[in-house]
C-alpha cells in the first residue's frame, strides 16, 4: 500500500529579482509561472501594474496633455510638469511633434537620448547610435516603436572626487537623485498605503551617459540640504 501526503504551502510575498530583461522569460513556461503569480493572492513586489507604471512608455504618456489631470488637480499637474523633460512617442503613425523631434535629434544628437523599456543601465542609445536607430539603419520601424525619444536633462557640472575600487578620480561631474517610495495596493475602494521612505543620489563624470551604480557608471553620493 502506498500512501501519498500532499502539503499545501501558502505564499505571502513574491519578490521579482528578474523579469526585467527579455531573456528572463524565454519560453511559455516562464510566462505561465508569471501569470500564476499575478493571479495569486500573494503580495507581489512588484505587481504587474506597478511594474508597468515604471516603464519609459508610461512616463512618456504621462507627459502628454491632460494625462496628469486624471490623477492630480490642475495646479498640481502644472507644477509636476515643470520637472518633466520633453518625451516623444515613436509609435506609428508618428505624430507631428514626434517627427519634428526625430529630425532635430538626428541633427543635434547631443540634445536627446533614445530609451527602451528596460532598467539597470546600459540599454539607452546615445549620439551616433541613436542617430542611426532613428534613421532606421540599425533597426526596423517596428523595432523603433519600442523606444521613446527624450530630451536630455541639462544641469551645471561641479567638481567632485569619486571613490571606486579603492581609487579616487577627481573631475567634473553630474548628479542624479531618485526618491524611494513604499506602496501597498488594495482591492476595490480600499485606500492604498503609500509613503516616501528615502532617496538615492548618484554622481558620475561628465560624458558618462548611463547612471547605474552596480554597473559601474556612477557612485553613491549624499545631498547637502541647505
Helices and strands as residue ranges (DSSP letters): E 13-15, G 22-25, H 28-39, E 43-45, H 48-53, H 56-62, G 68-70, H 74-81, E 87-89, H 96-107, G 109-111, E 112-115, H 127-134, H 141-144, E 148-151, E 158-164, E 167-184, E 193-205, E 219-221
